[in-house]
Amino acid sequence: MDFQGIHGDDVEALVGAAARAARRAGRALLDGPGTMTSARAKTGTHAHDVVTEADAAAEAMIRAELTGACPGSVVVGEEGGAGEAGDGPGRDVRWYVDPIDGTHNFSRGLPLFCVSIGVTLRGEPVGGCVHEPARDETYTAAGGRLLRGGRPVPVEPARAVPMVLTDLPRAGTVPDPGELALFTELLAAADVRRIGSAALALAYVATGRADMAVTPDAFAWDCAAGRVLVTASGGTFAAVPAEPSVRRPGAFAAWRPGLDEWGAAVVAALERFPFLQGWLEDDNSLA
């Protein structure tokens, strides 16, 4: 498959390759043990941030499939970091892979987890795939088209009482006053849920299952796919204070059409979080 000089149809082919890899990994995750016996805290993180043997195995499977489908492309994975760019036709393509977003849920036998693969071309997000193994649903976006299971997703108006999916306040930390204030405001105005998967939250916003997602500490692989789903649905994705990177996290808010005023207020509240300001000094790009 030749990805030289990528245009719209080729981006769809890239997303198709991502979807195949994600579904294959998803089947393997459902067939494997995925229990707390194989879970451990990640090095340098708090006890809420765990990794299982299945994470590494799924990422290795995805890496092999993506680089085989697009020679020369680079896979940036949560568990294995970035590979080396090759001289093949896909040298301008990067894949951002979270093999299990929602690992803690997965390790406890809870079904709220997904495989997330975002595609960038010369640093620009152009496509994404989020596969939810427990529901056997695959959400994809390329060329501004959002699909669920290969079919267009109808755009529905936001609810009168919007549903917000959030990771506020941050796990494993003592929340600062700004976090608690924003969380309190969300509780007063919305139906608030914490599902433990940033990528899945973005997919749910894109498809209308939720109306807004707010995450204070996401890395590039957490949102590279979901952000494309949201914008393809006509929604808005806003990174705060700048793009999440592979080295430092950032916050984001995403919302459905019709919630721009409320979304802007949430972004303004996130921008006042003290812990976000220091991250601006680091690399904040998806590249």
N, C-alpha and C positions, 0 to 999 in steps of 0.2 A: 504494500500500500504506500503510495507516494504522497508525502505531505509537503513537498516543495512548493513554496508560494501559496500558503494556506489562504483560502477564501471561505465563504460561508459554508459551502457543502463539505469542505474538509474539516471544519470545526465540528460539524455534525458527526462526521466520521470519528473524530477524536472522542467526542462525548459518547458515541456508541461503543467505542473501545473501553471507555471508563465504566459504562454501565455493565458491559459483559464481565469485566474484572470484578466490579463490586458485587454483582449477583453471585459469581463463583465464590468469592470470599464469604459472602453471606451464607451460602449453603454450607460451607465448611464450618462456619461459626456455630450454626445450629446443630451440626452433627457432632461437634466436639464437646468436651466436658464443660468448659467455661465456668468453673465453680470457684469459690473462694480458696480452695486448696491450691490453686495455681496463681492466685493474686498476691501481689506485693506492692508496697508503696514505691513510687518512683524515686530514684536517687535525687536528693536535694529538694524534695517536695514534702507536703504534709500528708497525713495518713488518708485523707479523702481522695488523693490523686493516686490511683492504683494502675498497675499494668499486669496483664496476664500473659501466659505463654501463647495464648491465641492471638494476642496483638501482633507479636513478632512474626508468627507463622502467616497470618493473614496479610501483613504488609509485604512479606517476601513473595507471596503468591501474586499480589497485585503488581509489585515492581517488575517481576518477570514478564507478566502479561502485557503491561503498558510499554515497556521498553522493546518488547518483541513486536508489538503492533506499530510502534513509532520509533524506529532506530535513531539514535542520537539524542533523544529527548531525556530530560532529567526528572527523576522522581524525588520529591522532597517529602519525606515521611516523618510522622511524629516520633516513631520509634527508632528509625535508622538514619535520620538526617538526610542530607542531599547527596545524590550520586554525582558522578562526573559527566559533564556534557560530552557528547560524541560528535563525530563529523557527519553523521547521517542526516537525512532530510528533515528530521524533527529537532534539530539543534536549537531552534527558537522556542520550543515547547517545554513548559514545566508543568508537572502534575503535583498537586498538593494533596497528600493522602493522609487521612486519619482512618486507620483500619477498623477501629472500634471507637466511635465517639459515643460516650456513655458507658465507659468501661466498668465503672462501679456498678451500674445497673446490670450490665451483662454478667459480672462476676457473682452477683446475688440472685441471678435467675429472673431478673425483671426484664420485660420485653422492650423497654424504651432505650434502644441503642441503634446505631446505624453505621454504615460504611460511607465515608465521604471522600469524593475525589473532585478537586477543582482543577481546571485547565487554564493556564495563562499562555499567551502568545506575545513574545517580546515584552513581557512584564505586565500585560493587560489581561484582566480576567475576561475570558471569552466563553467559557462553558462550565457546566457543573453537573455532578450526579450525586444524589443522596439515595442510598438503598437501605430500606428498613426490612431486615430479614424476618422479623416476627410477623409482619403483615404481608410480606412478600410484595412490597410496593417499591417502585423505583421512580424517583423524581428526577427529571433531567431538564436542562435548559441550554440552548444554543441558538445563536442568531435571533435572540429576542423572543423565542418560542418556549413556553413552559409546557412540559408534558408530564403526565402521571400514568405510568404503565403504557407509554406510547401514545396516549390520547391527550388532546388539549384539555386544559383545566379551565372551567368557566370562572370568570371573575365575579365574585359576589360582594355586595356592600358590607362594610364592617358592622359589627353588632352594636346595638344601642349601648350595651355594657360590654366593652371590649375585653377579650381574653388576652392577658399578658403572660408570656413565658419568660422567666428571668432566673438568673443565678445570683441575684442579690438576696441577702448580703453574701459576700464571698465566704466559701467554706474554709475552715482551718485558720481563720484570722479573727481578730477582734475588730468588728466593723467600726469605721470612723463615722462621725455624726452625719456626714453627707450621704453615706450609703443608707443609714437608717431613715433619714428624712425622705429620700427618694422612694425607698421601699414602702414607707408609711403612706406617701402620696399615691403610689400605685394601688395599694390595698384599698384606699378610700374611693378610688375612681374606677377600678377594674376588677375583673375576675382573675386573680393571680395564681399561677401554677409554677412549680419548680420541677422540671422533668429531667434535669441532669445531662442534657445533650444539646450543645449549642447548634450543631449542624441540623439536628432534627427539629429544633425550635424554628430555625430559619425556613426549613422545608414546610413546616406547618403554617407559618405566616404566608408563604408564597401560595399555598394551596387553599387558604381560607379556613383552616382548622383553628388557627389562632389569629390574632389581629396585630400583635406586637411582640417582639423579642428584645430583651435587654440583657446583655452579658458584660460584666466589668473586666474580665481578664481572659480574652481569647487570643490564641496564636493563629498564624496564617492558615494552618491546615484545618482549624476549627470552622472557619467561615469562608474559605476560598470557593467552595461549591455553593453553599447556601445563599451567599450574597447574589450570585448570578441568578439563582432561582427567584429570589425576591424581586430583583429589578425586571426580570422577564415577565413577572406577573403584573407589572405596573406599580409595584411598591417601591419603597425607599430604603436604602441601606446607608447608614452613616457611621463612619469610624471615628472614635474619639480617643485621644486628641489627634491621632494620625493612624495610618494603616497598621494593623497587627502584623508582626513580622515573624520570622522563624527563630529569632533570638529573644525578643521581648514581646509580651502580650500587649494588647490594647483593648479598649472597650468598644462596644458597638450597640447601636439601636437600629431596629428594622421594623417597618410598619406598612400596613396596607393602605391603598388609596383612600382618601377621605380623613386621614388622621394626621395630616401634616402639621397642624398647629400643636397638637399634643406631642407629636414626635419631636418637634423642635424644642419644646419645653423639657423633654426628657434628655435630649442631647445637651442642652444648656446646663442641666443639673449634673450630668456626667462630667462635663468640662471643668466643674469646680472640685472634682475629687482630687485631693492632694497626691495620692499615690500614683495617679496617671501622669502628672507633670514631669516627673523624672524620666519617664520612658521616652520623652521626645528627643533626648540626647542620643538615643541609640538608633540603629537602622530600623526604620518603620515601614519598609517597602515589602511587597510580595516577592520581589525579584530574588 
